[in-house]
Amino acid sequence: MNNPLASSGITMISQHYTVVRDGAEVVLSPMQFRMLEMIATSEIGMTPEALFDRLYAGMDTPLHGRRSIHIQRVNANHKLEPLRVRITSNRRHGGPGSVYRVIAA
């Protein structure tokens, strides 16, 4: 996997869904890890709709795109906080026209 976050000292270990920075380690759920990976490797970010379509492709799910992505993002951000890594949105709650990006402070 190409890791654009490596320049910020962040290592992503896909076999264990783990993100490491400065010796601190965070384990994400498989879905949260895939979401972080997709957004981080996207050159311009991802819309909630595109992210939902890629994350849940082929799954029979009653989930609704924007809301489920928002919940996954909030939960991932809570876990990533000690690493100073955050999935951000240019709009509140991933509303219409929003784009997600990964920020490493």
C-alpha positions in Angstrom: 0.0 0.0 0.0 1.2 3.5 -0.8 1.3 5.4 2.5 1.2 9.2 1.9 1.1 9.6 5.7 4.7 8.2 6.0 6.1 11.7 5.6 4.3 12.5 8.9 5.9 9.5 10.7 2.7 7.4 10.4 2.8 3.7 9.6 -0.3 1.8 8.6 -0.2 -2.0 9.2 -3.0 -3.5 7.2 -2.7 -7.0 8.5 -3.6 -5.8 12.0 -5.6 -2.7 11.2 -3.0 -0.8 13.2 -1.8 2.8 12.8 1.5 3.7 14.5 3.2 7.1 15.2 6.0 8.0 17.5 5.8 4.6 19.2 2.1 5.0 20.0 -0.2 2.4 18.4 -3.9 2.4 17.6 -6.0 -0.5 16.4 -9.0 0.4 14.2 -11.9 -1.8 13.2 -11.4 -3.3 9.7 -14.0 -0.8 8.3 -12.3 2.2 10.0 -8.9 1.1 8.7 -10.2 0.8 5.1 -11.9 4.2 5.4 -8.6 5.8 6.6 -6.6 4.1 3.9 -9.0 5.1 1.1 -9.1 8.7 2.2 -5.4 8.9 2.8 -4.4 7.5 -0.6 -6.9 9.7 -2.5 -5.2 12.7 -4.1 -8.1 15.1 -3.6 -10.1 13.5 -0.8 -13.3 11.6 -1.0 -17.0 12.5 -0.8 -19.1 10.6 1.7 -21.1 9.1 -1.2 -18.0 7.8 -3.0 -16.6 6.5 0.2 -19.8 4.7 1.1 -20.0 3.1 -2.4 -16.4 1.8 -2.1 -16.6 0.7 1.6 -19.9 -1.1 1.3 -19.5 -2.4 -2.3 -21.2 -5.7 -2.8 -22.7 -5.7 0.7 -26.4 -6.0 1.3 -26.8 -3.3 3.9 -29.7 -1.2 5.1 -27.3 1.6 6.1 -27.6 5.0 4.6 -24.4 6.5 3.2 -23.7 9.9 4.8 -24.9 8.9 8.3 -22.9 5.6 8.5 -19.8 7.2 7.2 -20.1 10.0 9.7 -20.4 7.5 12.6 -17.4 5.5 11.3 -15.4 8.8 11.0 -16.3 10.0 14.5 -15.4 6.6 16.1 -12.1 6.4 14.1 -11.2 10.0 15.1 -11.7 9.2 18.7 -9.3 6.2 18.4 -6.8 8.2 16.3 -6.7 11.2 18.7 -3.5 10.1 20.6 -1.7 9.9 17.3 -2.7 13.5 16.3 -4.3 12.1 13.1 -7.8 13.1 12.1 -10.3 12.5 9.2 -11.7 15.9 8.5 -14.6 17.3 6.4 -14.9 20.7 4.9 -18.6 20.6 5.9 -20.3 19.8 9.1 -21.3 16.2 9.5 -20.3 15.4 5.9 -23.1 17.3 4.4 -23.8 17.9 0.7 -20.6 18.9 -1.1 -18.3 17.7 1.6 -14.9 16.1 1.0 -13.0 14.0 3.6 -9.3 14.3 4.0 -6.7 12.9 6.5 -4.8 15.5 8.5 -1.7 14.6 10.6 -0.8 17.4 13.0 
